[in-house]
């Protein structure tokens, strides 16, 4: 018998549902922002950062949609906070001497989106376990 078959387990699962749904929604929105950020925030000549944002954003969107569609992606839950941390740190880690640096809006946008994804990912991980 699993903990979900007991009344307390069912209550815990129902209580976690809205939090997990909201967290998946935040991850989806942050992923959309990361994909669109090169055009919204002005990345200048930071092509590597724009590519990184697009890839991370697309993966976050796919994970958020998969999480909303099925509970079977629970094992991939640790990927979301890692991708969020990457999004927050990537403007500094992907700087190249020959490129025009990204705008302040790009830096702030990446950090905010990354922190939102990390917090949402941790919320999902703690609610599911």
DAFEN-V94953 format. One record per residue. N is the residue number from 1. RES is the residue in three letters. PSI is psi as a letter, one per 30 degrees, with the letter a starting at -180 (NA if undefined). Layout:
<<N RES PSI> <N RES PSI>>
This chain:
<<1 UNK k> <2 UNK l> <3 UNK f> <4 UNK f> <5 UNK f> <6 UNK l> <7 UNK e> <8 UNK e> <9 UNK e> <10 UNK e> <11 UNK e> <12 UNK e> <13 UNK e> <14 UNK e> <15 UNK e> <16 UNK f> <17 UNK e> <18 UNK e> <19 UNK e> <20 UNK e> <21 UNK e> <22 UNK e> <23 UNK e> <24 UNK e> <25 UNK e> <26 UNK e> <27 UNK e> <28 UNK e> <29 UNK e> <30 UNK e> <31 UNK e> <32 UNK e> <33 UNK e> <34 UNK e> <35 UNK e> <36 UNK f> <37 UNK e> <38 UNK e> <39 UNK f> <40 UNK e> <41 UNK f> <42 UNK i> <43 UNK f> <44 UNK b> <45 UNK g> <46 UNK i> <47 UNK e> <48 UNK e> <49 UNK e> <50 UNK e> <51 UNK e> <52 UNK e> <53 UNK e> <54 UNK e> <55 UNK e> <56 UNK e> <57 UNK e> <58 UNK e> <59 UNK e> <60 UNK e> <61 UNK e> <62 UNK e> <63 UNK e> <64 UNK e> <65 UNK e> <66 UNK e> <67 UNK e> <68 UNK e> <69 UNK e> <70 UNK l> <71 UNK g> <72 UNK f> <73 UNK g> <74 UNK e> <75 UNK f> <76 UNK g> <77 UNK f> <78 UNK f> <79 UNK e> <80 UNK e> <81 UNK e> <82 UNK e> <83 UNK e> <84 UNK e> <85 UNK e> <86 UNK e> <87 UNK e> <88 UNK e> <89 UNK f> <90 UNK e> <91 UNK f> <92 UNK e> <93 UNK f> <94 UNK g> <95 UNK k> <96 UNK k> <97 UNK e> <98 UNK f> <99 UNK l> <100 UNK k> <101 UNK l> <102 UNK l> <103 UNK l> <104 UNK e> <105 UNK e> <106 UNK e> <107 UNK e> <108 UNK e> <109 UNK e> <110 UNK e> <111 UNK e> <112 UNK e> <113 UNK e> <114 UNK e> <115 UNK e> <116 UNK e> <117 UNK e> <118 UNK e> <119 UNK e> <120 UNK e> <121 UNK e> <122 UNK e> <123 UNK e> <124 UNK e> <125 UNK e> <126 UNK e> <127 UNK f> <128 UNK f> <129 UNK NA>>
